[in-house]
Amino acid sequence: MNGNGVEQALARLVDAINLYRLQPTRMTGLLADEATDALVAGWDSPALRQLAGASSTDNLWALDALVDDVTSELNLPTTAPGEGREVQAAAAMCRRALRGEVELREVARWAHQVIGHEGPQALRPIVELDDQYDIADIGPLTFAEVEELAQRTVTRLATSL
């Protein structure tokens, strides 16, 4: 794997950590998959090897400690508390959409369910997209127009947050 692929694997792991920190029970599988990919790409640490074998049945307290160990051993950026955690997770979800790992519609649905309208102001555009999807073709925008708006919004949030 080239150097760019190695760095991309680590960036995907950081995204998975940010998503896990916001939704541990839902994102454990993604976290283990990205840890495995990071190992295959050439990253290594004792905690990373353990994390690659994690499952949704593992104790969340133990997984949290393991994620902390991976973050420390690989010198990864830490996940911000509070609203910062929501912003980092939303940016991670947007980057997953840009890589084609999740549909734009799913990002909007996730944001609406997990962040909600009361979440950080910077995330309101992605949260409100879910409402636009719900009324597409009967509201002011067609489905195609909502998809275009979603693409622009996701691209902006993935790079600016």
Number of C-alpha atoms within 10 A of each C-alpha: 8 8 10 8 13 17 15 15 22 21 16 21 24 23 25 24 32 27 25 22 21 20 13 17 15 12 19 24 18 21 27 23 20 24 30 22 19 24 18 13 18 14 17 16 14 11 19 24 17 16 22 19 14 21 18 15 8 12 11 14 9 10 19 15 12 18 20 16 17 22 19 14 14 14 9 15 11 13 22 14 12 10 13 13 17 23 23 24 28 30 24 25 27 31 21 20 20 16 10 10 11 14 15 27 20 13 23 26 21 17 26 21 12 16 22 16 16 10 16 14 11 13 22 16 17 28 25 16 23 23 13 24 22 14 15 17 14 10 11 11 15 15 17 12 15 22 19 13 18 23 17 12 17 25 16 13 22 19 11 9 15
